[in-house]
Amino acid sequence: MELLTALFKKKISEDKVANIFVNTILKSVERGFPEVAAIINNDAEFVARPQIPEEDSDKFLFIVIAGNLRFLGKYFGEENREERISEMVYEKLSKVFEMPVARLKYIVEDHHAFFTKVNYPSKNTHYAMSKAVFFKYNLNDHQKEYFKNMNTPNPIFLKHLDEVVFQFIIDWELFSEKFKITE
C-alpha cells in the first residue's frame, strides 16, 4: 500500500515548497501573534503581567523562521534538497524584509546559536524556540522570585509556551506524506 501511495503523491517543486514555507510562516505569525501575546500576558504563572503588545511580533517571527529552517534537514536532507530549499527561502524572505540575504542568514544563524545556548544540553529545537521566546521577551522579570533568581523559565509556564510554539512549526511529516518534491 505504501508503494501505491508513493506513486500517487502530488508532485511539487522545491521552489513551491519554499513559497509554502515563507507564506505559511508569515501568515501564521501575522494572524496568530496577537493571541500568542494574550496567552503570555495572561498566564497565571506570572506574578506581574508582561504586557507584550500585539504588534511586537518581530522577535517571535524570527524565532519561528529559525526554528522551522532547522526542521527542514530532518525531512529534506537527501540530495542537498535542504540546502536548495533553504537558499530559496532566504531569497524570498530577503525580498519580504528588504534586506540582503547575507544579513538575513546572519540573523537566523544568531538565533540558532541562541537556541543552543538557552537550551543546552538539549538539542530539541521545539523547546529551544520556547526558551528563546521566554528570553527574547524578557519574561524572567515577571516570574516568582524563585525562578527569577535562577534566571530560568517556570516549568509550568514553559509547558504552556511549548504548546503555543508547536502551533507555529510546519508539519513537514504530513506534507511529505502528501507531496513528492521535484527540483
Backbone as JSON, one array per atom type, in Angstrom:
{
  "sequence": "MELLTALFKKKISEDKVANIFVNTILKSVERGFPEVAAIINNDAEFVARPQIPEEDSDKFLFIVIAGNLRFLGKYFGEENREERISEMVYEKLSKVFEMPVARLKYIVEDHHAFFTKVNYPSKNTHYAMSKAVFFKYNLNDHQKEYFKNMNTPNPIFLKHLDEVVFQFIIDWELFSEKFKITE",
  "N": [[0.83, -1.2, 0.0], [1.99, 1.22, 0.74], [3.68, 1.7, -1.39], [1.89, 2.22, -3.48], [0.73, 4.56, -2.52], [2.95, 6.25, -2.58], [3.32, 6.4, -5.33], [1.18, 7.93, -6.17], [1.4, 10.43, -5.08], [1.14, 13.95, -5.06], [3.07, 15.95, -7.2], [5.49, 18.41, -6.47], [7.37, 21.38, -6.76], [10.67, 22.33, -5.59], [10.89, 25.07, -5.35], [8.24, 25.79, -4.97], [7.82, 24.59, -2.5], [9.46, 26.22, -0.95], [8.05, 28.61, -1.22], [5.67, 27.89, 0.1], [6.69, 27.48, 2.68], [7.58, 30.14, 3.36], [5.2, 31.7, 3.03], [3.39, 30.35, 4.75], [4.58, 30.67, 7.29], [4.79, 33.5, 7.55], [2.07, 34.3, 7.35], [0.9, 32.81, 9.45], [2.18, 33.81, 11.75], [1.54, 36.52, 11.57], [-1.26, 36.44, 11.8], [-1.55, 34.94, 14.15], [0.03, 35.99, 16.25], [-1.14, 38.07, 17.92], [-2.82, 36.54, 19.57], [-0.92, 34.87, 20.75], [0.55, 36.75, 22.23], [-1.47, 37.54, 24.01], [-1.95, 35.13, 25.38], [0.52, 34.75, 26.67], [0.65, 37.14, 28.16], [-1.45, 36.77, 29.93], [-0.89, 34.53, 31.41], [-1.15, 32.47, 34.21], [1.04, 31.85, 35.78], [2.72, 33.99, 36.07], [3.73, 36.66, 38.21], [3.6, 39.29, 37.73], [2.09, 40.94, 35.03], [3.3, 40.52, 31.75], [2.7, 42.25, 29.54], [3.03, 42.3, 26.66], [2.95, 43.87, 23.61], [0.47, 43.46, 21.02], [1.43, 43.95, 18.49], [4.12, 43.48, 18.55], [5.65, 41.47, 17.15], [8.0, 40.81, 15.82], [10.37, 39.65, 17.03], [9.36, 37.15, 17.72], [8.62, 36.21, 15.19], [11.14, 35.84, 13.92], [12.19, 33.85, 15.55], [10.44, 31.77, 14.95], [10.94, 31.47, 12.2], [13.7, 30.74, 12.22], [13.6, 28.37, 13.75], [11.91, 26.71, 12.19], [13.46, 26.52, 9.88], [15.51, 24.93, 10.85], [14.18, 22.5, 11.11], [13.89, 21.65, 8.5], [16.05, 20.06, 7.61], [15.59, 17.56, 8.71], [13.57, 16.47, 7.2], [14.13, 16.97, 4.54], [16.76, 16.34, 3.91], [18.13, 14.76, 2.07], [20.07, 14.47, -0.97], [21.03, 17.13, -1.08], [18.79, 18.68, -0.92], [17.67, 20.09, 1.25], [19.48, 22.25, 1.5], [19.1, 23.59, -0.96], [16.37, 24.29, -0.82], [16.41, 25.85, 1.5], [18.06, 27.97, 0.65], [16.39, 29.11, -1.27], [14.3, 29.9, 0.39], [15.63, 31.84, 1.96], [16.19, 33.72, -0.06], [13.59, 34.53, -0.81], [12.58, 35.51, 1.63], [14.38, 37.58, 2.08], [13.61, 39.44, 0.22], [11.05, 40.06, 1.17], [11.67, 41.21, 3.66], [13.27, 43.19, 2.8], [16.13, 43.16, 2.87], [19.61, 42.3, 2.6], [20.5, 38.95, 1.62], [22.67, 37.85, 2.99], [22.64, 39.25, 5.42], [20.19, 38.41, 6.48], [20.72, 35.66, 6.75], [22.7, 35.81, 8.69], [21.2, 36.75, 10.88], [19.45, 34.59, 11.29], [21.29, 32.53, 11.82], [22.36, 33.57, 14.15], [20.15, 33.32, 15.81], [19.97, 30.52, 15.84], [22.33, 29.93, 17.24], [21.64, 31.13, 19.65], [19.48, 29.5, 20.38], [20.86, 27.12, 20.92], [22.41, 27.92, 23.09], [20.49, 28.72, 25.12], [19.14, 26.38, 25.51], [20.83, 24.4, 26.23], [21.82, 21.33, 27.72], [20.23, 20.14, 25.84], [19.09, 19.3, 22.53], [16.74, 19.8, 21.35], [14.82, 21.4, 19.12], [12.22, 22.49, 19.17], [11.72, 22.95, 21.94], [13.8, 24.7, 22.37], [12.98, 26.89, 20.89], [10.8, 27.76, 22.41], [12.09, 28.5, 24.8], [13.66, 30.53, 23.76], [11.71, 32.45, 23.11], [10.9, 33.06, 25.71], [13.24, 34.31, 26.75], [13.86, 36.32, 24.83], [11.68, 38.02, 25.03], [12.02, 38.98, 27.55], [10.84, 37.71, 29.83], [11.54, 36.76, 32.27], [11.59, 38.7, 34.23], [9.02, 38.82, 35.18], [8.33, 36.71, 36.72], [7.87, 34.46, 39.58], [9.91, 34.94, 42.48], [11.69, 32.77, 43.02], [12.16, 31.41, 40.52], [12.91, 33.58, 39.05], [15.29, 34.42, 40.29], [16.89, 32.27, 39.62], [17.03, 32.63, 36.96], [15.61, 31.22, 35.01], [13.02, 29.68, 33.08], [9.81, 29.19, 34.55], [8.78, 25.9, 34.88], [6.1, 25.15, 34.46], [4.97, 27.32, 33.1], [6.65, 27.19, 30.88], [5.86, 24.79, 29.72], [3.28, 25.52, 28.89], [4.01, 27.43, 27.0], [5.43, 25.84, 25.2], [3.32, 24.42, 24.02], [2.03, 26.48, 22.69], [4.04, 27.42, 20.89], [4.38, 25.13, 19.35], [2.27, 25.23, 17.57], [3.21, 26.79, 15.55], [5.05, 25.45, 14.12], [5.85, 23.99, 11.14], [4.22, 21.19, 9.77], [6.02, 19.04, 8.47], [6.17, 16.34, 8.16], [3.54, 15.42, 7.61], [3.21, 16.88, 5.28], [5.16, 15.66, 3.64], [4.0, 13.19, 3.34], [1.95, 13.7, 1.59], [3.0, 14.96, -0.67], [5.36, 14.76, -3.37], [8.53, 15.84, -3.84], [10.07, 17.7, -6.37], [12.87, 18.83, -8.36]],
  "CA": [[0.0, 0.0, 0.0], [2.87, 2.38, 0.78], [4.18, 1.9, -2.74], [0.83, 2.88, -4.25], [0.61, 5.92, -2.01], [4.09, 7.0, -3.1], [3.13, 6.61, -6.76], [0.12, 8.89, -6.43], [1.62, 11.71, -4.41], [1.17, 15.11, -5.94], [4.43, 16.47, -7.36], [5.62, 19.82, -6.14], [8.76, 21.81, -6.95], [11.37, 22.88, -4.41], [10.53, 26.48, -5.27], [6.9, 25.84, -4.39], [8.0, 24.27, -1.08], [9.99, 27.44, -0.33], [6.91, 29.55, -1.14], [4.79, 27.41, 1.16], [7.4, 27.78, 3.92], [7.55, 31.58, 3.63], [3.81, 32.17, 3.19], [2.8, 29.76, 5.95], [5.13, 31.29, 8.49], [4.41, 34.91, 7.63], [0.63, 34.41, 7.64], [0.56, 32.27, 10.78], [2.64, 34.74, 12.79], [0.74, 37.74, 11.47], [-2.61, 36.17, 12.32], [-1.54, 34.3, 15.45], [0.77, 36.61, 17.34], [-1.97, 38.72, 18.94], [-3.26, 35.51, 20.52], [0.28, 34.45, 21.49], [0.81, 37.8, 23.22], [-2.53, 37.47, 25.04], [-1.71, 33.93, 26.19], [1.67, 35.03, 27.54], [0.3, 38.22, 29.09], [-2.45, 36.33, 30.91], [-0.52, 33.26, 32.03], [-1.31, 32.52, 35.68], [2.32, 31.62, 36.46], [3.43, 35.26, 36.26], [3.29, 37.5, 39.32], [3.32, 40.58, 37.09], [1.74, 40.72, 33.63], [4.35, 41.01, 30.84], [2.18, 43.32, 28.68], [3.62, 42.26, 25.33], [1.99, 44.44, 22.64], [0.06, 42.56, 19.93], [2.18, 44.23, 17.26], [5.55, 43.22, 18.81], [5.83, 40.09, 16.69], [9.26, 40.61, 15.09], [11.23, 38.66, 17.7], [8.68, 35.86, 17.59], [8.71, 35.81, 13.78], [12.48, 35.31, 13.63], [12.31, 32.57, 16.27], [9.68, 30.79, 14.17], [11.69, 31.24, 10.95], [14.93, 29.99, 12.53], [13.23, 27.02, 14.18], [11.41, 25.94, 11.06], [14.59, 26.2, 8.99], [16.21, 23.79, 11.44], [13.41, 21.28, 10.87], [13.99, 21.24, 7.1], [17.04, 18.99, 7.45], [15.03, 16.28, 9.13], [12.66, 15.95, 6.19], [14.61, 17.21, 3.18], [18.22, 16.28, 3.97], [18.73, 13.98, 0.99], [20.43, 15.09, -2.25], [21.21, 18.58, -0.89], [17.48, 19.34, -1.06], [17.52, 21.07, 2.34], [20.26, 23.45, 1.17], [18.45, 24.31, -2.06], [15.13, 24.89, -0.32], [16.81, 26.92, 2.44], [18.53, 29.13, -0.14], [15.19, 29.74, -1.86], [13.59, 30.56, 1.49], [16.38, 33.05, 2.28], [15.98, 34.67, -1.16], [12.23, 35.05, -0.73], [12.44, 36.31, 2.85], [15.18, 38.81, 1.96], [12.77, 40.4, -0.51], [9.97, 40.48, 2.08], [12.23, 42.08, 4.7], [14.09, 44.21, 2.13], [17.48, 43.13, 3.41], [20.46, 41.35, 1.87], [20.44, 37.56, 2.05], [23.73, 37.63, 3.98], [22.17, 39.8, 6.7], [19.14, 37.51, 6.95], [21.39, 34.43, 7.2], [23.37, 36.14, 9.96], [20.16, 36.82, 11.92], [18.97, 33.23, 11.54], [22.39, 31.8, 12.48], [22.43, 34.11, 15.51], [19.05, 32.67, 16.54], [20.36, 29.13, 16.07], [23.31, 29.94, 18.33], [20.89, 31.45, 20.86], [18.75, 28.27, 20.71], [21.83, 26.19, 21.52], [22.81, 28.47, 24.4], [19.43, 28.71, 26.13], [18.55, 25.05, 25.66], [21.91, 23.46, 26.49], [22.49, 20.5, 26.72], [19.25, 19.56, 24.92], [19.16, 19.74, 21.14], [15.36, 19.82, 20.89], [14.55, 22.72, 18.54], [10.91, 22.95, 19.64], [11.89, 23.52, 23.28], [14.71, 25.85, 22.24], [12.16, 28.01, 20.42], [10.03, 28.26, 23.56], [13.01, 29.21, 25.7], [14.06, 31.77, 23.09], [10.61, 33.39, 23.32], [10.99, 33.47, 27.1], [14.35, 35.25, 26.97], [13.79, 37.48, 23.91], [10.64, 38.93, 25.53], [12.37, 39.35, 28.93], [9.76, 37.25, 30.71], [12.07, 36.42, 33.6], [11.25, 39.8, 35.15], [7.62, 38.73, 35.6], [8.13, 35.43, 37.41], [8.07, 34.36, 41.02], [11.31, 35.17, 42.85], [12.49, 31.55, 42.93], [12.59, 31.21, 39.13], [13.56, 34.82, 38.63], [16.67, 34.38, 40.79], [17.61, 31.23, 38.88], [17.02, 33.07, 35.56], [15.13, 30.08, 34.23], [11.56, 29.72, 33.0], [8.98, 28.32, 35.36], [8.46, 24.76, 34.01], [4.67, 25.12, 34.11], [4.81, 28.3, 32.03], [7.36, 26.69, 29.71], [4.98, 23.78, 29.1], [2.25, 26.29, 28.18], [4.66, 28.06, 25.85], [5.72, 24.75, 24.24], [2.08, 24.14, 23.3], [1.79, 27.62, 21.8], [5.06, 27.42, 19.84], [4.14, 23.98, 18.49], [1.31, 25.63, 16.54], [3.92, 27.55, 14.52], [6.02, 24.56, 13.48], [5.24, 23.37, 9.96], [4.15, 19.73, 9.85], [6.66, 18.53, 7.26], [5.87, 14.9, 8.04], [2.28, 15.34, 6.89], [3.49, 17.42, 3.95], [5.9, 14.62, 2.92], [3.08, 12.09, 3.02], [1.04, 14.12, 0.52], [3.68, 15.52, -1.83], [6.67, 14.29, -3.81], [9.22, 17.05, -4.22], [10.93, 17.63, -7.55], [13.74, 20.01, -8.47]],
  "C": [[0.86, 1.26, 0.0], [3.4, 2.73, -0.61], [3.14, 2.62, -3.59], [0.65, 4.33, -3.81], [1.73, 6.78, -2.56], [3.93, 7.32, -4.58], [2.14, 7.74, -7.05], [0.24, 10.19, -5.64], [1.65, 12.83, -5.45], [2.6, 15.64, -6.0], [4.42, 17.97, -7.12], [7.09, 20.2, -6.25], [9.35, 22.33, -5.64], [11.02, 24.35, -4.23], [9.16, 26.67, -4.63], [6.96, 25.53, -2.89], [8.51, 25.51, -0.34], [8.89, 28.49, -0.2], [5.96, 29.17, -0.02], [5.39, 27.74, 2.53], [7.22, 29.25, 4.29], [6.12, 32.05, 3.9], [3.16, 31.63, 4.45], [3.28, 30.45, 7.2], [4.68, 32.74, 8.62], [2.93, 35.08, 8.0], [0.3, 33.92, 9.05], [1.0, 33.21, 11.89], [1.82, 36.02, 12.76], [-0.64, 37.55, 12.11], [-2.59, 35.7, 13.78], [-0.86, 35.04, 16.57], [-0.09, 37.37, 18.33], [-2.47, 37.73, 20.0], [-2.09, 35.01, 21.37], [0.57, 35.46, 22.59], [-0.21, 37.75, 24.35], [-2.32, 36.27, 25.95], [-0.56, 34.17, 27.17], [1.28, 36.06, 28.6], [-0.64, 37.77, 30.21], [-2.1, 35.02, 31.61], [-0.51, 33.4, 33.55], [0.0, 32.33, 36.43], [3.1, 32.9, 36.7], [2.86, 36.02, 37.46], [3.0, 38.91, 38.84], [3.08, 40.31, 35.6], [2.83, 41.29, 32.72], [3.93, 42.19, 29.96], [2.92, 43.42, 27.35], [2.59, 42.84, 24.36], [1.7, 43.45, 21.5], [0.89, 42.76, 18.67], [3.69, 43.98, 17.41], [5.93, 41.79, 18.39], [7.18, 39.81, 16.04], [10.17, 39.56, 15.72], [10.65, 37.26, 17.55], [8.81, 35.33, 16.16], [10.07, 35.21, 13.47], [12.76, 34.01, 14.38], [11.62, 31.47, 15.47], [10.41, 30.46, 12.86], [12.9, 30.35, 11.23], [14.61, 28.55, 12.93], [12.77, 26.15, 13.03], [12.51, 25.62, 10.05], [15.39, 25.03, 9.54], [15.5, 22.47, 11.16], [13.52, 20.78, 9.42], [14.92, 20.05, 6.9], [16.5, 17.62, 7.78], [14.2, 15.65, 8.02], [13.18, 16.07, 4.76], [16.13, 17.14, 3.08], [18.88, 15.56, 2.81], [19.03, 14.86, -0.23], [20.56, 16.61, -2.17], [19.9, 19.37, -1.03], [17.28, 20.41, 0.02], [18.24, 22.36, 2.0], [19.6, 24.26, 0.07], [17.17, 25.0, -1.59], [15.44, 26.04, 0.63], [17.25, 28.16, 1.69], [17.34, 29.87, -0.76], [14.4, 30.49, -0.79], [14.29, 31.87, 1.85], [16.16, 34.12, 1.2], [14.61, 35.33, -1.05], [12.04, 35.95, 0.49], [13.24, 37.61, 2.77], [14.41, 39.87, 1.19], [11.66, 40.94, 0.38], [10.49, 41.5, 3.08], [13.09, 43.21, 4.14], [15.47, 44.32, 2.78], [18.3, 42.13, 2.61], [20.35, 39.94, 2.48], [21.47, 37.3, 3.14], [23.3, 38.13, 5.35], [21.1, 38.89, 7.3], [19.75, 36.21, 7.48], [22.08, 34.66, 8.54], [22.35, 36.15, 11.11], [19.68, 35.42, 12.29], [20.05, 32.42, 12.27], [22.57, 32.27, 13.92], [21.32, 33.51, 16.37], [19.38, 31.21, 16.81], [21.37, 29.02, 17.21], [22.62, 30.22, 19.66], [20.09, 30.24, 21.32], [19.67, 27.31, 21.46], [22.19, 26.64, 22.94], [21.71, 28.32, 25.45], [18.87, 27.32, 26.39], [19.61, 23.98, 25.95], [21.6, 22.62, 27.72], [21.52, 19.88, 25.72], [19.43, 20.12, 23.51], [17.76, 19.79, 20.51], [14.99, 21.24, 20.42], [13.23, 23.3, 19.04], [11.05, 23.64, 21.01], [12.82, 24.73, 23.26], [13.93, 27.09, 21.78], [11.37, 28.61, 21.57], [10.92, 29.04, 24.52], [13.48, 30.52, 25.07], [12.97, 32.83, 23.24], [10.69, 33.95, 24.75], [12.07, 34.55, 27.3], [14.28, 36.48, 26.07], [12.73, 38.49, 24.36], [10.84, 39.28, 27.0], [11.29, 38.95, 29.94], [10.24, 36.87, 32.1], [11.66, 37.46, 34.64], [9.85, 39.68, 35.74], [7.3, 37.46, 36.39], [8.21, 35.56, 38.92], [9.57, 34.44, 41.3], [12.2, 33.94, 42.67], [13.04, 31.35, 41.52], [13.32, 32.43, 38.6], [15.03, 34.82, 39.05], [17.52, 33.34, 40.06], [17.76, 31.61, 37.4], [16.67, 31.92, 34.63], [13.61, 30.13, 34.17], [10.9, 28.76, 33.98], [8.55, 27.15, 34.46], [6.99, 24.68, 33.61], [4.4, 26.12, 32.99], [5.47, 27.79, 30.75], [6.54, 25.63, 28.97], [3.86, 24.46, 28.32], [2.82, 26.88, 26.89], [5.01, 27.03, 24.78], [4.49, 24.45, 23.39], [1.76, 25.25, 22.31], [2.75, 27.58, 20.61], [4.83, 26.27, 18.86], [3.2, 24.32, 17.33], [1.97, 26.35, 15.37], [5.03, 26.74, 13.86], [5.3, 23.85, 12.34], [5.31, 21.86, 10.09], [4.69, 19.13, 8.55], [6.41, 17.03, 7.08], [4.58, 14.69, 7.25], [2.46, 15.81, 5.45], [4.16, 16.35, 3.08], [5.02, 13.44, 2.54], [2.2, 12.42, 1.81], [1.74, 14.5, -0.78], [5.02, 14.83, -2.1], [7.36, 15.53, -4.36], [10.14, 16.78, -5.4], [11.79, 18.89, -7.59], [13.15, 21.09, -9.29]]
}
